[in-house]
């Protein structure tokens, strides 16, 4: 999967950023208290969500932090999909 994403990003001219996934499902992405309901779900503030969603938010935030100040080329195809 990683090789395929790198390949497609190279074709589109999109930068690939690697982040450390350690503790991404255990830390709060927005500073609100994170309470674990069971092994799969957590309560983030007033919202009950999956720990996978929490990890995804944290991974995205770490990637954006690494890319801060760098130039990012967006794919024209990405704009066409939104419309």
Buried (B, 14 or more C-beta within 10 A) or exposed (E): EEEEEEEEBEEEEBEEBEBEEEEBBEEBBEEEEBEEEEEEBBBBEEEEBEBEBBBBBBBEBBBEEEEEEEEEEEBEEEEEEEE
